[in-house]
Amino acid sequence: MDALEEAPGAGLAQVLQMSWPASLTMLNSTMMKFVDGLMVSRIGPQPFAAQFIAGITSFVPESLLMGLLTVVNTYVSQNLGAGRSRRTGQYAWAGLFIALIAAAAMAPLALAARPLFSFIGSLSQTGRPDPVMVGLETTYFRYMILGAAMALSTQVLQQFFYGVHRPRVVFAVSLAANGFNVGANAVLIFGLMGFPAMGLRGAAMGTVLSWGLQAAILLAIFLHPHTARPFGTWQVWAVRRRQCVEILRLGWPAGVQLCNDIATWAVFTSVLVGYFGQVHLTASTAAMRWMGLSFMPTIGIGIATTALVGRQIGRGRPDLARRRAHTALLAAMVYMGVCGIAFWLLRYPMVSAFVEVRPSAGVSADQAARLTAEIVDIGAKILICAAVFQLFDAVGIIYIGALRGAGDTLWPMLAMMLMSWTILLGGGLAAIRYFPQLTSLGPWIAASIYVILLGLVIARRFESGAWRKIDLLKAQPSGQVR
């Protein structure tokens, strides 16, 4: 086994074998949002912007659990590497228990949607919330919050299959769910096959239904004898409070880290960019749709890195864990580097794909054309910023995944929280105050500096080797089922 692990090219083969399904799974998830946005943009710029703002705002509380539950991958992969495969199912069940309880606790947030978005709207230059935008944001937010149980359950089951090195299962299921979502969106948004046209509400319903389908299929595979025999997934009775506590103890920094990341970007977009009005908000939304196609597949490589590093740590081979992380980083930098070049060269047509201001009762054809050109010009400048920080974003994403595989979650959380509030938001506010002539480009320059510096700081942490001192498995009792 060791000879195979250390053979020339073995590291690259393992990284690619794990990464391509994980990356395509994240790409599927991103494409689902991308196609959602593309369809909704045909309704008009207001629903398009409202979908993005409500979506990222609803993901703030959900992300706390999403991040926390990523450590199911860590415990599953480390136990797999240590030869304790029948413990892996116990951690998945513990994660499912946590997910369902948390989703029930989140449900009352749906009642706070309207006052929340009214407050956000009051922070714009006009000082008055747009009632149409508030209504659209409220509707979409409520669907996302009430569908959280399915999204969180899917997250747990995906992390389990990543941890046992079966990423193709996750990819195949996500592909089916994405195909269903596209069809459901077309029917519900535009009113096909006898259904009424529901616009943004239809997009929200299609998304929630696709989450439910994905969770149901993954659960069926999880309980199938082919999975149950090697990984003990039928042994719900074997789950102890200990596993839940371990997930919560290791996972809370990862959860806070992701929640903070989503929260600060939500404030960045809705408040700092939104301060300059609907045109800038629409331009940023269009640019960020394309950015998702770059960093989400890289997050998939980061998830694979967590599983690969975790397995080598479980085997007692931190040297191989380090090498796997370096190989994954190379793959991620190649991919994001290509995306950066595309952002630079194709920025105008990329933004134009999402921008379609149509003449209406209050907007002439000439005004619509000028407004479209203005949005495209702003979005193109934002994509230049994105092109600049792509490689540094790859460094941060992969090394955070590697540190998580080793059980190092607290330090990255603290670093990200400090830098996001001081550089991303503090720098963005400073740009608005001292360089207002830059408009929304000022906050985006601050965002670029933040991503670059965060990547360098996280890289230094991993290369320091401090994670080698962490041992998650030493405290586990040997009497548990193997």
C-alpha positions in Angstrom: 0.0 0.0 0.0 2.8 2.5 1.0 4.6 1.7 -2.3 1.6 2.5 -4.3 1.0 5.7 -2.4 4.5 6.9 -2.9 4.9 5.8 -6.6 5.7 8.5 -9.1 2.6 10.1 -10.3 0.4 8.6 -7.5 -0.2 11.9 -5.9 -1.5 13.5 -9.1 -3.6 10.5 -9.9 -5.2 10.5 -6.5 -5.8 14.3 -6.7 -7.4 14.1 -10.1 -9.4 11.0 -9.3 -10.9 12.8 -6.2 -11.0 16.3 -7.6 -12.8 16.0 -10.9 -16.0 14.6 -9.5 -15.9 17.0 -6.6 -15.1 20.0 -8.8 -17.8 19.0 -11.3 -20.3 18.6 -8.4 -19.5 22.2 -7.3 -19.7 23.3 -10.9 -23.1 21.6 -11.1 -24.3 23.5 -8.0 -22.9 26.8 -9.5 -24.5 26.1 -12.9 -27.8 25.6 -11.1 -27.5 29.1 -9.7 -26.0 30.4 -13.0 -29.0 29.1 -15.0 -31.4 30.3 -12.3 -29.9 33.8 -12.7 -29.9 33.6 -16.4 -33.6 32.7 -16.5 -34.6 35.2 -13.9 -32.6 38.0 -15.7 -35.0 37.6 -18.6 -37.8 38.8 -16.3 -35.9 42.0 -15.5 -33.0 43.5 -13.6 -34.9 43.9 -10.4 -35.7 40.1 -9.9 -32.2 39.3 -11.1 -30.6 41.5 -8.4 -33.2 40.5 -5.8 -32.5 36.8 -6.3 -28.8 37.3 -5.6 -29.2 39.5 -2.6 -31.9 37.3 -1.0 -29.9 34.1 -1.9 -26.7 35.2 -0.3 -28.5 36.7 2.7 -30.4 33.5 3.4 -27.2 31.6 3.1 -25.6 33.5 6.0 -27.4 31.5 8.8 -27.3 28.3 6.7 -23.6 28.7 6.1 -22.9 28.4 9.8 -24.1 24.8 9.6 -22.8 24.1 6.1 -19.3 25.0 7.3 -19.7 23.1 10.6 -20.8 19.9 8.8 -17.8 19.9 6.4 -15.8 18.2 9.2 -17.9 15.1 8.7 -15.5 14.7 5.8 -12.5 15.1 8.2 -13.7 12.4 10.6 -14.9 10.0 8.0 -11.6 10.2 5.9 -9.3 10.0 9.0 -11.2 6.9 10.3 -11.1 5.4 6.8 -7.3 5.9 6.7 -6.9 4.4 10.1 -8.8 1.3 9.1 -11.9 2.0 11.1 -14.3 2.2 8.1 -17.4 1.0 10.1 -17.2 4.1 12.2 -17.7 6.4 9.2 -21.5 5.9 9.1 -21.8 6.9 12.7 -20.4 10.4 11.9 -22.8 10.8 9.0 -25.8 10.0 11.2 -24.5 12.4 13.9 -24.2 15.1 11.2 -27.8 14.4 10.0 -29.1 14.8 13.5 -27.4 18.1 13.9 -28.6 19.2 10.4 -32.3 18.5 11.1 -32.3 20.2 14.5 -30.5 23.3 13.1 -32.9 23.6 10.2 -35.9 23.6 12.6 -34.2 26.3 14.6 -33.7 28.4 11.5 -37.3 28.3 10.3 -38.5 31.3 12.3 -36.1 33.5 10.4 -38.6 33.5 7.5 -40.8 35.9 9.6 -38.0 38.5 9.8 -37.5 38.7 6.0 -39.5 41.9 5.2 -38.1 44.1 8.0 -34.6 42.9 7.2 -34.7 43.8 3.5 -36.5 47.1 4.3 -33.6 48.0 6.5 -31.0 47.0 3.9 -32.8 49.1 1.3 -32.7 52.1 3.6 -28.9 52.1 3.5 -28.8 53.1 -0.1 -27.9 56.7 -1.3 -31.7 57.5 -1.5 -32.3 56.3 2.0 -35.5 54.7 1.0 -36.1 51.0 0.3 -37.7 50.0 -3.0 -41.0 48.2 -2.1 -40.8 46.1 -5.2 -37.3 44.9 -4.4 -38.2 44.3 -0.8 -41.1 42.1 -1.9 -39.1 40.1 -4.3 -36.2 39.6 -1.8 -38.7 38.6 1.0 -40.3 35.9 -1.2 -37.1 34.3 -2.3 -35.5 34.4 1.2 -38.4 32.6 2.8 -38.2 29.7 0.3 -34.5 29.3 0.9 -34.8 29.3 4.7 -37.7 26.9 4.8 -35.8 24.5 2.4 -32.7 24.5 4.6 -33.4 21.0 6.0 -32.9 19.4 2.6 -29.9 21.5 1.8 -28.1 20.7 5.1 -29.0 17.0 4.9 -27.5 16.9 1.4 -24.3 18.6 2.7 -23.9 15.8 5.3 -24.4 13.0 2.9 -22.1 14.6 0.3 -19.3 15.0 2.9 -19.7 11.3 3.9 -19.2 10.1 0.3 -16.3 12.5 -0.2 -14.7 11.1 3.1 -15.0 7.5 2.0 -13.5 8.4 -1.4 -16.6 7.9 -3.5 -17.0 11.4 -5.0 -18.5 10.0 -8.2 -21.7 9.2 -6.3 -22.0 12.9 -5.3 -21.3 14.0 -8.8 -23.9 11.7 -10.5 -26.6 12.7 -8.0 -25.9 16.4 -8.4 -26.0 16.0 -12.2 -29.5 14.5 -11.9 -30.7 17.2 -9.5 -29.3 20.0 -11.7 -31.1 18.6 -14.7 -34.3 18.5 -12.8 -33.8 22.1 -11.6 -33.4 23.4 -15.1 -36.6 21.8 -16.2 -38.5 22.8 -13.1 -37.3 26.4 -13.4 -38.3 26.7 -17.0 -41.8 25.4 -16.2 -42.3 27.4 -13.0 -40.7 30.7 -14.0 -42.2 31.1 -17.4 -45.4 29.1 -17.0 -45.0 26.1 -19.3 -47.0 22.8 -19.5 -50.1 24.4 -18.1 -48.4 25.9 -15.0 -48.9 29.6 -14.3 -45.8 31.9 -14.8 -44.5 32.5 -11.2 -41.3 34.4 -12.0 -38.9 34.6 -9.1 -41.2 32.6 -6.8 -41.0 29.8 -9.4 -37.2 29.9 -9.4 -37.2 29.5 -5.6 -39.6 26.6 -5.8 -37.5 24.8 -8.4 -34.4 25.2 -6.3 -36.0 23.8 -3.2 -37.5 20.8 -5.1 -34.1 20.0 -6.6 -32.6 20.0 -3.1 -35.2 17.6 -1.9 -34.5 15.3 -4.9 -30.8 15.4 -4.2 -31.2 14.6 -0.5 -33.6 11.7 -1.2 -31.3 10.0 -3.8 -28.2 10.4 -1.6 -30.0 8.9 1.4 -31.2 5.9 -0.6 -27.6 5.2 -1.7 -26.3 5.8 1.8 -28.7 3.1 3.1 -28.2 0.7 0.3 -26.5 -2.6 1.3 -23.6 -1.8 -1.0 -22.8 1.2 1.2 -24.1 -0.2 4.5 -21.9 -3.3 4.6 -18.4 -1.6 4.5 -19.4 1.6 6.3 -22.0 0.6 8.9 -24.6 3.0 7.7 -27.5 1.0 9.1 -26.1 1.2 12.6 -28.0 4.3 13.8 -28.0 2.7 17.3 -24.2 2.9 17.4 -24.3 6.7 17.2 -23.3 8.3 20.5 -23.5 11.8 21.8 -19.7 11.7 21.5 -19.8 11.9 17.7 -22.2 14.8 17.8 -19.9 16.6 20.3 -16.8 15.9 18.2 -18.4 17.3 15.1 -19.6 20.4 17.0 -16.2 20.9 18.7 -14.1 20.7 15.6 -16.7 22.1 13.2 -17.8 25.3 14.9 -14.7 27.2 13.8 -15.3 26.0 10.2 -18.9 27.0 10.5 -18.2 30.5 11.9 -15.5 30.9 9.2 -17.9 30.2 6.3 -20.7 32.1 8.0 -18.5 35.1 8.4 -17.3 34.8 4.8 -20.8 34.8 3.5 -22.0 37.5 5.9 -19.2 39.9 5.0 -19.7 39.3 1.3 -23.4 39.8 1.7 -22.8 43.2 3.4 -20.2 44.0 0.8 -22.7 43.4 -2.0 -25.9 44.7 -0.6 -24.6 47.6 1.4 -21.2 48.8 -0.1 -22.0 48.1 -3.7 -25.7 48.7 -3.2 -24.9 52.1 -1.9 -24.3 53.3 -5.5 -27.7 52.1 -6.7 -29.4 49.5 -8.8 -27.1 49.8 -11.8 -24.0 49.0 -9.8 -25.8 46.2 -7.9 -26.8 44.6 -11.2 -23.3 44.9 -12.7 -21.8 43.3 -9.6 -24.4 40.5 -9.6 -23.6 39.7 -13.2 -19.8 39.6 -12.5 -20.2 37.5 -9.4 -22.2 34.9 -11.4 -19.1 34.3 -13.5 -16.8 34.3 -10.5 -18.8 31.4 -9.1 -17.9 29.3 -12.1 -14.2 29.9 -11.2 -14.1 29.5 -7.4 -16.8 26.9 -6.9 -15.1 24.1 -8.8 -11.9 25.0 -6.9 -13.9 24.6 -3.7 -14.5 21.1 -5.0 -10.8 20.5 -5.3 -10.5 21.9 -1.7 -13.1 19.3 -0.5 -11.1 16.6 -2.3 -8.0 17.9 -0.6 -9.7 17.6 2.8 -10.4 14.0 2.1 -7.0 13.2 0.8 -5.1 15.0 3.6 -7.5 13.4 6.2 -6.8 9.9 4.9 -3.1 10.4 5.0 -3.2 11.9 8.5 -5.2 8.8 9.6 -2.5 6.6 8.1 0.1 8.5 10.0 1.7 10.0 6.9 1.8 13.8 7.2 4.5 13.9 4.6 2.2 12.5 2.0 -0.6 14.7 3.2 1.6 17.7 2.5 2.4 16.4 -1.0 -1.2 15.8 -1.8 -2.0 19.4 -0.8 0.7 20.8 -3.1 -0.5 18.7 -6.0 -4.1 19.9 -5.5 -2.9 23.5 -5.3 -1.2 23.1 -8.7 -4.4 21.8 -10.3 -6.4 24.6 -8.7 -4.0 27.3 -9.8 -4.1 26.1 -13.4 -7.9 26.1 -13.5 -8.3 29.5 -11.8 -5.5 31.0 -13.9 -7.4 30.0 -17.1 -10.5 31.6 -15.6 -8.6 34.8 -14.8 -7.5 35.1 -18.4 -11.0 34.5 -19.6 -12.3 37.2 -17.3 -9.8 39.7 -18.7 -10.3 38.9 -22.4 -14.0 38.2 -22.5 -15.3 40.5 -19.8 -17.7 42.5 -22.0 -19.6 39.6 -23.5 -19.6 37.8 -20.1 -21.4 40.7 -18.4 -23.7 41.3 -21.5 -25.0 37.7 -21.2 -26.8 38.8 -18.0 -27.9 42.3 -18.9 -31.0 42.9 -20.9 -32.7 46.2 -20.1 -35.8 46.4 -22.2 -37.8 49.5 -23.1 -40.9 50.0 -21.0 -43.5 52.6 -20.1 -40.9 54.7 -18.3 -37.8 53.8 -20.2 -37.3 54.6 -23.9 -35.3 52.5 -26.3 -32.3 54.9 -26.2 -32.4 55.0 -22.4 -32.5 51.2 -22.2 -29.5 51.0 -24.5 -27.5 53.5 -22.5 -28.4 51.8 -19.2 -27.3 48.4 -20.6 -24.0 49.9 -21.8 -23.4 51.4 -18.4 -24.1 48.2 -16.5 -21.8 46.2 -18.9 -19.0 48.7 -18.5 -19.1 48.6 -14.7 -19.3 44.8 -14.7 -16.3 44.5 -17.0 -14.2 46.6 -14.7 -15.2 44.3 -11.8 -14.1 41.2 -13.8 -10.7 42.8 -14.2 -10.4 42.9 -10.4 -11.4 39.2 -10.3 -8.8 38.3 -12.9 -6.1 39.9 -10.7 -6.9 37.8 -7.6 -7.7 34.4 -9.1 -4.4 32.7 -8.3 -4.4 33.9 -4.7 -8.0 32.8 -4.3 -6.9 29.3 -5.4 -4.1 29.3 -2.7 -6.5 30.2 0.1 -9.2 27.7 -0.9 -6.9 24.7 -1.3 -4.9 25.4 1.9 -8.0 25.9 3.9 -9.2 22.5 2.7 -5.9 20.9 3.6 -5.8 22.5 7.1 -9.4 21.2 7.6 -8.4 17.7 6.7 -5.7 17.8 9.4 -8.2 19.2 11.9 -6.8 22.8 11.9 -10.0 24.9 11.9 -9.6 27.5 14.6 -6.6 29.4 13.2 -8.1 29.9 9.7 -11.3 31.1 11.2 -9.6 33.8 13.3 -7.4 34.9 10.3 -10.4 35.2 8.0 -12.6 37.0 10.5 -10.0 39.6 11.3 -9.0 40.3 7.6 -12.6 40.3 6.2 -13.8 42.9 8.7 -10.8 45.1 8.5 -9.7 44.8 4.8 -12.8 43.8 2.9 -15.4 45.8 4.7 -13.2 48.4 6.4 -11.3 49.0 3.2 -14.5 49.1 1.2 -16.0 51.8 3.5 -12.7 53.8 3.3 -12.9 53.6 -0.5 -16.5 55.0 -0.5 -15.5 57.8 1.9 -12.2 58.9 0.5 -12.5 57.8 -3.2 -16.2 58.2 -4.1 -15.2 59.0 -7.7 -14.4 55.3 -8.0 -18.0 54.4 -7.2 -18.4 50.6 -6.7 -15.0 49.9 -8.2 -13.5 51.2 -4.9 -14.9 48.5 -2.7 -14.0 45.9 -5.4 -10.3 47.1 -5.2 -10.4 46.6 -1.5 -11.9 43.1 -2.1 -9.0 42.2 -4.4 -6.5 43.2 -1.8 -8.3 41.1 0.8 -8.3 37.9 -1.3 -4.6 38.3 -2.1 -3.5 38.9 1.5 -5.7 36.1 2.8 -4.3 33.6 0.4 -0.7 34.5 1.5 -1.6 34.3 5.2 -3.3 30.9 4.9 -0.4 29.6 2.8 2.1 30.6 5.5 0.0 28.7 8.1 0.0 25.5 6.1 3.7 25.6 5.2 4.6 26.2 8.9 3.5 22.7 9.7 1.6 23.6 12.9 -1.1 21.2 11.8 1.2 18.2 12.3 0.7 18.5 16.1 -3.1 17.8 15.9 -4.3 14.2 16.6 -8.1 13.8 16.3 -8.1 10.0 16.6 -6.1 9.5 19.7 -9.1 10.2 22.0 -11.4 7.8 20.3 -12.1 4.6 22.3 -11.0 1.4 20.7 -14.0 -0.5 21.8 -16.3 1.1 19.2 -17.3 -1.0 16.2 -14.6 -1.1 13.5 
